[in-house]
């Protein structure tokens, strides 16, 4: 069995509880240490398939370092100070591949707002390099097998299913998490709220609740 197949199998087992797009979440055990860079957790509204349960999400962007496609290490904090969409994906994940054009579109449309998309491939570097050679990705891409999964866990998820996207404001505060393929209407709802938070027009907590209510519809 190839390493790529083994990795796909591991993540598939972790995501086995998510049938037909329905996602099941568990609280992080109380004894689990907080991710590096986080001093507290926040309680986001519970929206199945969209927001992880209360008390498991770090209040601010955790710190982790992963290599880019050339093998150079990058801290995720290199992109701090601007609104972020951190997208966890893999080359063998169909919905992940389908999502890439939308991420390109969002990055171009929200350029004036400073939005940056950072892709984190939970995959083998050579497979990602081969994929990007055929399907160029416009935004920064970092790569990590187990390390990539650990980076996702730093955002409070214990069972990872791909794709998985985290949205943060300019101050590095978590607005929303989406596990499952992102669609344009959902992205617009989240990014509009993110823009309003960054402009000072909307309180973060109110924005979180607005996003949750909108996604419930």
C-alpha positions, 0 to 999 in steps of 0.5 A: 500500500502506498503512503498516499493510500495509507494517509487517505485511509487514516483520515478516512477512518478518522472521518468515518463518523461523518456519513453523507455529509453529516458531521459529528464532533466531540469535545476535546478531553479536559486534560488535553493541553491548549494549542501553542499561542492560545491562552483561552478558548471561546464558545462558538454557536453550535451549528452541526457541520459548520461550527465545532462545539462549545469550548473547544476552539482557541480564541486566537490563531494558534502557532504552528509551522509547516513547510511549503512546496519547496520544503521551506518552513513557514509559521502560520503567523507569517500571514497574521494581521489580515483576514484569513481563510485557512483551508485544510485539503488533500489531493485525493479528496474530491470535494477539496479539489472542487473547492479550489476554484472558489477559493481562487475566486474569493481571494481575487474578489476580496483582495481590497479587504486583504483576504488571504487564503492559506492551503494546508495539504494533509498529504504527501509533498510529492503528491501535492507538488505533482497536483499543483504542477497540473492544477496551479494554486494561486494562494500559499500552500503548506504541506504536512501529513501527520503535522497537517492533521495536528495543525487542524487539531489545534483549532479544536477538532478531534475528528478531521474530515476534509475539506476543513476551513477556518476563518479569522479576522485581522486580529487573529480571532476565530470567526467560524469553522466549516468542515465540509465543502465550502459553497459560494453563498456560505463563503459570502455570508462568512466573509461579509461578517468578517469584513464587518468585524474588521471594519468595526461595524460588527462585534465579533460575538454578534458576527459569530451568532449572525453567521451561525443563524445564517448557516442554519437557514 
